[in-house]
Amino acid sequence: MNVLLICNKSPWPLKEGGPIAMNMVIEGLHRAGHQVRVLAVNSYKYHVDPAQIPGEFREKCGIELVDVDLRVKPVSAFLNLFTGKSYHVQRFESASFRKALIRILKTGSFDIVQLETLFVCPYIPVIRKYSTAKIILRAHNIEHLIWERLADETGNRLKRWYIRHLASTLKEYEHTIIRQVDGIAAITMKDADYFTNVLNSAGVSQTAIPVIDIPFGLDIGIYSLPAGKTNPVSLFSIGSMNWMPNEEGVKWFLENVWPGIREQYPSLTYYLAGRSMPDWMRQLKISGVEVLGEVEDAHEFIRDHSVMIVPLFSGSGIRIKIIEGMALGKTIISTSLGAEGISYINGENILIANTPCEFFDMISLCCEDPGRRQMIGRNARELIEREYDRDAITHRLISFYQHLTE
């Protein structure tokens, strides 16, 4: 089977959740003996030098990058207010990207074209014109929900109004576009149910546009646990800090939870790691907080610390860093929304906290009861081994492809 992946960013290097999830599909399909081609947007936020992409990765997917200017331009953003269109999506429309896609479709024959995220869906008409391939939307999130939740957390009235406008136009586009694809591969069961309900409400059956949940999977073999290594209790957060939900969550934690934790446990340290940190975060001077910025080896960073803090109050989809932390046997303390889409059991393989008091209690548990903390980490690892194996998940995706192309 020949599969073309159209990506909103490069699936290499593996520095963010999106590229990691896309790479899972590439690696899984390659291991299963299928042909993969990748066309990806190259932007200022996740810019990749094509010359730095390893030859082995190129051979797997023939990756091609096209520079697209995704910077927010005040004039175009203002004019967009009067169009009724999604400004998020509009920024991804590019003549050079369209030209590259047409060339690939003309010179290759594909069974499946998989659109990685909603933002590359403006190219559906091009695919329909130049290919008979089945089109699948790989929905990493329910995109408009991220912005609706961000609006709810925003205090400034003008900013809240604008974010709600962005959410509204994105929702309208999302609901329109899911009726134009041949299938939807959502990243969580909850997201799959949402898309199914929207389609049903529009009179579209599961037979016409089937929806499946294909979670993030990983190669558990590369997530090794150091034998006999026991780290002292330390807290950490890691993620791309140019993603607004991450930035807002860390800010909330520092303002509402950390002062009480620092007072109760003065020797405890909170480590912040991630790419594209805003200036205010890089310049933090808070007792007990160490800001590291982007780390060279994310897995090693996670191994070196013990309790992952995920204070998310907006967002959608699945938090890949939680999956990775679980695979490395870490205790995760997350909000309910942060852990959304993961088959967890609170208190068994994760700790859920939604208020400052709950975060304080869960952190205290980890400090006072190391045996319980280690047990939760072991159970988390077992959950990943059982339900998030890359090859098993890839097999489900391939079966979905075969069903669509029969």
Disulfide bonds with the S-S distance in Angstrom:
none
